[in-house]
Amino acid sequence: MKLADAKKDQYRKLAKESNYRSRAVFKLAQLNKSYHFLKRGTKVVDIGAAPGGWLQLASKMVGPDGLVIGIDIKEIEPISNVITLIGDITEEETILLLQKNLDGKADLILSDLAPNVSGIWEMDHLKQIDLTRKAVRATIKLLRQNGNAIYKVFQGETTSEFISDMKDVFLEVLITKPDASRKQSSEIYLVCKKFKLKNSQKFDGDNHNTIIS
Ligand SMILES: C[S@@+](CC[C@H](N)C(=O)[O-])C[C@H]1O[C@@H](n2cnc3c(N)ncnc32)[C@H](O)[C@@H]1O
């Protein structure tokens, strides 16, 4: 077994032993260890949240004074103290549904969105960036001024353009890859600090890299 496969198995085993629904939970745990976004009382919206590993961890970290809402096109099995919703983040009505369930604005947006992959890397990259742009469009309506966000990104030819647009919307954008993310996968995470509502025009329209699937 290759080292990378062994590591993948190790996280999968650990997730099972700890009753987490996905090995992805360790990526969020490692990101949070470095950036401390999940605190007691934090209000979180997790976009592309199924099966719910990140939701399980977020719920533990924010405690009873916080709020955790997870949305996905797939149904998410209930988790205590978490609001789970079904919706497509590319649709306006999903943003309205999230606003209805959010008490005011969120402190933190999480997005681990992944489209159905074709195996044609550049195509999958464009689809994933397009989807993540929709998550940023939702962020603009849901996140409070100076709030934070984390977005998964499949790297490819439009990554630098996307990161440059993100720097208009957040004061600081850091690129990171947690240890639990497989080395051979080209996913990275953007850790975005201090949301600036006034600079969000680039994410208002639908004209960026739209892929017809
Ligand atoms: C990698 S999984 C997320 C894993 C999750 N972070 C966890 O810890 O269990 C990516 C999710 O994005 C969801 N997704 C893809 N397109 C979506 C869309 N348009 N709207 C909402 N969710 C979407 C998929 O259904 C999938 O469940």
The ligand as an SDF file (V2000), in Angstrom:
LIG
                    3D

 27 29  0  0  0  0  0  0  0  0999 V2000
  -17.0390   16.4270   -0.0130 C   0  0  0  0  0  0  0  0  0  0  0  0
  -18.7570   16.4230    0.2980 S   0  0  0  0  0  0  0  0  0  0  0  0
  -18.8530   17.2670    1.8420 C   0  0  0  0  0  0  0  0  0  0  0  0
  -18.3990   16.4400    3.0300 C   0  0  0  0  0  0  0  0  0  0  0  0
  -18.7080   17.1150    4.3540 C   0  0  0  0  0  0  0  0  0  0  0  0
  -17.8390   18.2640    4.5880 N   0  0  0  0  0  0  0  0  0  0  0  0
  -18.5610   16.1800    5.5300 C   0  0  0  0  0  0  0  0  0  0  0  0
  -17.7660   16.4550    6.4300 O   0  0  0  0  0  0  0  0  0  0  0  0
  -19.2770   15.1810    5.5980 O   0  0  0  0  0  0  0  0  0  0  0  0
  -19.3370   17.6030   -0.8630 C   0  0  0  0  0  0  0  0  0  0  0  0
  -20.8430   17.8240   -0.8570 C   0  0  0  0  0  0  0  0  0  0  0  0
  -21.1930   18.8960   -1.7570 O   0  0  0  0  0  0  0  0  0  0  0  0
  -22.5550   18.6560   -2.1200 C   0  0  0  0  0  0  0  0  0  0  0  0
  -22.9990   19.5050   -3.2350 N   0  0  0  0  0  0  0  0  0  0  0  0
  -22.6030   19.4240   -4.5330 C   0  0  0  0  0  0  0  0  0  0  0  0
  -23.2630   20.3240   -5.2860 N   0  0  0  0  0  0  0  0  0  0  0  0
  -24.0940   21.0080   -4.4470 C   0  0  0  0  0  0  0  0  0  0  0  0
  -25.0170   22.0820   -4.6370 C   0  0  0  0  0  0  0  0  0  0  0  0
  -25.2420   22.6100   -5.8560 N   0  0  0  0  0  0  0  0  0  0  0  0
  -25.7050   22.5480   -3.5560 N   0  0  0  0  0  0  0  0  0  0  0  0
  -25.4950   21.9980   -2.3320 C   0  0  0  0  0  0  0  0  0  0  0  0
  -24.6310   20.9760   -2.0970 N   0  0  0  0  0  0  0  0  0  0  0  0
  -23.9300   20.4870   -3.1350 C   0  0  0  0  0  0  0  0  0  0  0  0
  -22.5500   17.1780   -2.4510 C   0  0  0  0  0  0  0  0  0  0  0  0
  -23.8670   16.6510   -2.4720 O   0  0  0  0  0  0  0  0  0  0  0  0
  -21.6630   16.6070   -1.3280 C   0  0  0  0  0  0  0  0  0  0  0  0
  -22.4290   16.0820   -0.2800 O   0  0  0  0  0  0  0  0  0  0  0  0
  1  2  1  0
  2  3  1  0
  2 10  1  0
  3  4  1  0
  4  5  1  0
  5  6  1  0
  5  7  1  0
  7  8  2  0
  7  9  1  0
 10 11  1  0
 11 12  1  0
 11 26  1  0
 12 13  1  0
 13 14  1  0
 13 24  1  0
 14 15  1  0
 14 23  1  0
 15 16  2  0
 16 17  1  0
 17 18  1  0
 17 23  2  0
 18 19  1  0
 18 20  2  0
 20 21  1  0
 21 22  2  0
 22 23  1  0
 24 25  1  0
 24 26  1  0
 26 27  1  0
M  CHG  2   2   1   9  -1
M  END
$$$$
